[in-house]
Amino acid sequence: MSVTPVLLWTDALIFFLVLMIVLAAFYARGKEHLTAPWQQVMRSRMGVASMLVLLIYVCIGLLDSMHYRKALPNQGNANEMSQSGEMHYSAEVLSVLDALMGSIKTNVETTYSAPFATHAFAREMQQLPDGQQLRTYPRLKYAGVHLDDPQADRLTDIVSSSVMAVLLGLLAWLMFALLLVLWLSKRQSTSYKEMLALVASGRTEVPWRVVLITLGIVFVLLCWCALLGGKYHILGTDKVGQDVFYLAMKSVRTGLMIGTLTTLVMLPFAIMLGIMAGYLRGWVDDVVQYLYTTLSSIPGVLLIAAAVLMLQVYIANHPELFETDAARADLRLLFLCVILGITSWTGLCRMLRGEAMKLREMDYIEAAVAFGVGKGKIITRHILPNVMHIVMIAIVLDFSGLVLAEAVLSYVGVGVDPSMHSWGNMINGARLEMAREPMVWWSLLAAFIFMFVLVLAANLFSDAVRDAFDPRLRK
């Protein structure tokens, strides 16, 4: 085989999570009490728009989680290789996202270049045809190489390519919109013209007009990035000449992993211990309070730094356990998620404990106790559903906080592995770039834009989820 699949630990966990979500969706399809809150989320304009943005980030993360290694070329005699049955593969672990980005990944310059630039950012000594040497800005190897006169043609080419990208994006969006309206008309047994009028006026139960507007923006941006990304470095290059847009896209997976896997580690501790402490009270409450009070007293950054340093020593002493650099970086990412999950469950546990203490005094709980219902069934049937709105809002808000925490931890040197692409590593690298004269600002801007859009979408989605899952706000 020319390629061999590679399954990292985080890949397996994220695909397992996707499978669990799909199975949970199928399980909840016929149960109205489970589907009603999500139907209310789907009726929210802001909830639908933010969910689409989050799904785009998830798709990028999933594409970047399908890893493989290429076979090394020119491995000797083909007959000998077929007899031995051995195939040697490259140590570089690639992903489907790398293959899709194509030249954006492979077009590596020498050093810094500004967004849409055709010449390097810093002066270099160049030898002229007559043998003299001149210190000037050298031409980039890949960006704008199709232009005969970059100074005169660059702006015209960028504008014309942008117009072409917008037209292609709108054409693709229009085809998708027409197919969507056709599907809706057949599903609701109405005429195509009538359904088109309903969608255009925004009078559908699900805000399909908002969906189409959001997708229209996405289609245009994708076409624009694909068309101009192959001709220029749309967000510039970093110190070693890598495309900053490519680095920001590769960092999406790291941010999603930190947010989702850490939340999965945190939830069992917070839900189980918080509800048990609030409902059972007594010595159970004392033990849980002692646990989260003690854990909250330990400085989180110091605990994370100690754990990461211990893992680094283990990796350095056992290099034979890791075949590639990606495997080592992936283990550090997984370990960081576990440590963050262990140290971040205390806040949600406190909230659930207080809510459970309030619910245990409600009339329906006292009635269940009077009828002899067991404590386990009371917790699962009566208390847990009434605290799920707190859990759901905490999941999304903690996800946003953890994405930002990764950036801070990588900035101080105890985050993900330096070889792994992440927004935190980009910000850490931009720390020295900002002190240059002239200033290199585009790496920090790229990390900020991608983080800002993800965190904003997560916060807006959390508001819609809270309104849908809170029994006091449910209509």
Protein Blocks (a to p, Z undefined) as FASTA:
>chain_A
ZZdcdddfklmmmmmmmmmmmmmmmmmmmpmklmmmmmmmmmpmklmmmmmmmmmmmmmm
mmmmmccddddehebjfklmmmnopacddfbdcdfklmmnmmmmmmccfbdcdehiabdf
bdcddddfkopacddddddfkgoplpmblmlmmmmmmmmmmmmmmmmmmmmmmmmmmmmm
mmmmmmnopafklmmmmmmnopafblfklmmmmmmmmmmmmmmmmmmmmmmcfkopafko
pafklmmmmmmmmmmmmmmmmmmmmmmmmmmmmmmmmmngmmllmmmmmmmmmmmmpcfk
lmmmmmmmmmmmmmmmmmmlpmbfklmmmmmmmmmmmmmmmmmmmmmmmmmmmmmmmmmm
pmklmmmmmnopafklmmmmmmmmmmmmmmmmmmmmmmmmmmmmmmmmmmnopaccfkbc
cfklmmmmmmmmmmpccddfklmmmmmmmmmmmmmmmmmmmmmmmmmmmmklpZZ
